[in-house]
Amino acid sequence: MTRDLAQDRRTAGGLLGGAAACAVLAAGTGSTAPVWLAAGMLGGALMVYRRTVPPRPYAYWPAWATGAVIALLLAWAQPGAPRLVLLPLAGVEAAVALVLALLWNRRRNGRGDWIVWLPEEELLLRREWTRREAIRWAEDDYRRPCAISLLDEFPHMANEAPLYPDRERPMYRRAPRLGEQE
């Protein structure tokens, strides 16, 4: 079954908007009940949003940021001793989220990826997130002589489509494009 990613994004946006509305309502009325709703809606928005994000290094930073916001909301809703635990927890989660977001931004658009390729033919075989995965694929699946390099060292390969792109099926070849030789 395929998911409608646009629908998932709209759902996550609706839950996020609902959480913001509940927080505004709680601030306006002084009641803590909407704060609990906002915290639950934020958790739901995060779960739906994570289905729409491709798995990339450090792409889980929104989870840490959401955790920090939820901790702040719960500290707002609970007076007394729980605040002493929730406020430092929110600070730590926010700091971790910031570090992960900076690392994620640095690795966006394939920077830092590793490529498995045939230099003589300028043929990109595979693109992996880590050197370890590139070596594992070359040794365990491809089993022929090839080169493993950091993509940043060969920027002209960044827009090339790999011959074996599917992570779930490591030796599944993509169909040749129009004008490519087999």
Salt bridges, closest charged atoms under 4 A:
ASP8 OD1 - ARG51 NH2 2.98
ASP113 OD1 - ARG56 NH2 3.14
ASP113 OD1 - ARG107 NH2 3.22
ASP113 OD2 - ARG127 NE 3.28
GLU122 OE1 - HIS156 NE2 2.84
GLU128 OE2 - ARG126 NE 2.72
GLU128 OE1 - ARG167 NH1 2.59
GLU133 OE1 - ARG136 NE 3.56
ASP141 OD2 - ARG136 NH1 3.20
ASP166 OD2 - ARG169 NE 3.10
GLU180 OE1 - ARG174 NH1 3.04
GLU182 OE2 - ARG173 NH2 3.74
